[in-house]
Every structure is written in C-alpha cells, then in structure tokens.
Amino acid sequence: MQTDSLLNERATTHGDFQENALVAQIIKAVIAEVSNGKLSHDMREALDLIATKIARICSGDPNTIDHWKDIAGYSQLIVNILEKQNEFSAVVPTGSGFCKCGNEFRNCPQCS
C-alpha cells in the first residue's frame, strides 16, 4: 500500500492528524500534571497510548472497534503487571533482595 493511500485510509478512522495530535498532547499534559510522579514507566506509557486512542476516537471515527480494543488491551497489560507484583509481594518476604516488582535488586528505579 502506498503511503498516501494509507494516510487517506487512516484519516477516515483516526481523523485529522494535527487535530488528533493536539487532543492527545492535551490529554497527556493533564496526566503528567496530576500524576505527581507516582506512575511507573509502564503505567505512563500505557496512559500515553490510551490518550492517543482517545484522541483518535474524538477526532476520527468513534465506531472503530480497534480503538476501543486497544484501550482495553493497554489497560489489561497494566492489570497483568499489578497482579504479578501483588502475587510476588505476597510470596517474597521483605528484605529478601527482591523489590516489590520482582526485580532481583534493591533500589529498583521502578519501585523506589
């Protein structure tokens, strides 16, 4: 598929790129402002991708099922990580040399 053809096809589902970019950046700025550094890198990335999908829903075709599935998928990835961390922290005692996310070192940048 040629680039122009792909861009035209995406414009029908994703909306105008500049509008989409503006909406996404506004959402991402709000998330960054109110999260106060309490989000892990994977949570921030998931929210960035979700913000992009929300922008596509608002700027493009809100009936595009893939946008909604993608939001659910990014959310599920974080749920899986949190469940794994909870399972791990229930099994591994404090002071064992493992951090709460399961990394095998102390002072994990994700958990510190």
Secondary structure, DSSP 8 states (H G I E B T S, - for coil): --HHHHHHHHHHHH--HHHHHHHHHHHHHHHHHHHTT-S-HHHHHHHHHHHHHHHHHHHS-TT-HHHHHHHHHHHHHHHHHHHHHHHHHHHS-TTSS--TTS-SSSS-TTT-
